[in-house]
Amino acid sequence: MESRMMDAEDHSCQNNLRIRRVTETVSMAELPTYIHGLLKTLAPEAPPDMLLLDRVHQVPKPAFLAATVARDVLLRAHYYHIKEMILRNSKLGTDMLTEYTNVKIFTDMSVATMRRCCSFQPPLRHLRRTT
C-alpha cells in the first residue's frame, strides 16, 4: 500500500522541477519572468509557445536554514518533453548568463521517495569504499 501511495505522489510530481539557489533578491512578482528567462537560456531550441508553465512558486524555507540561504523554487512544466529538455541541457552545462550560473535544477520527488533515497546512502557509501 505504501508503495502505491509513493507511486501516486511521484506521478503527480512528474512534470515538476525544483530549482535551487535562486537569489532572494528575485521577488515573487519577478519570479515568473526570471524563471522564463532561465528556461529560454536552457532550451533555446524550444518554440516560445511550448515553454508554458502551469505554476511557479517558492517553497517555504525550513526553520533550521540560515536566513541567507535561498529558498527553492518549484515549477510545473506544461509539456513533459520540455521538462526533459531543460533537465538534459542543465546537466550538459549549457552556457548560461551570469545571473543563472549558480542555479541548480533537479527533478522534484515526493517526500517519501526522498526519504527512501536517503536510506540507501549508508550502504552505497560502504560499497563505494570497498570497491
Rosetta blueprint (number, residue, H / E / L):
1 M L
2 E H
3 S H
4 R H
5 M H
6 M H
7 D H
8 A H
9 E H
10 D H
11 H H
12 S H
13 C L
14 Q L
15 N L
16 N E
17 L E
18 R E
19 I E
20 R E
21 R L
22 V L
23 T L
24 E L
25 T L
26 V L
27 S L
28 M L
29 A L
30 E L
31 L H
32 P H
33 T H
34 Y H
35 I H
36 H H
37 G H
38 L H
39 L H
40 K H
41 T H
42 L H
43 A L
44 P L
45 E L
46 A L
47 P L
48 P H
49 D H
50 M H
51 L L
52 L L
53 L E
54 D E
55 R E
56 V E
57 H E
58 Q E
59 V L
60 P L
61 K L
62 P L
63 A L
64 F L
65 L L
66 A L
67 A L
68 T L
69 V L
70 A L
71 R L
72 D L
73 V E
74 L E
75 L E
76 R E
77 A E
78 H L
79 Y L
80 Y H
81 H H
82 I H
83 K H
84 E H
85 M H
86 I H
87 L H
88 R H
89 N H
90 S H
91 K H
92 L H
93 G L
94 T L
95 D L
96 M L
97 L L
98 T H
99 E H
100 Y H
101 T L
102 N L
103 V L
104 K E
105 I E
106 F E
107 T E
108 D L
109 M L
110 S L
111 V H
112 A H
113 T H
114 M H
115 R H
116 R H
117 C H
118 C H
119 S H
120 F L
121 Q H
122 P H
123 P H
124 L H
125 R H
126 H H
127 L H
128 R H
129 R H
130 T H
131 T L
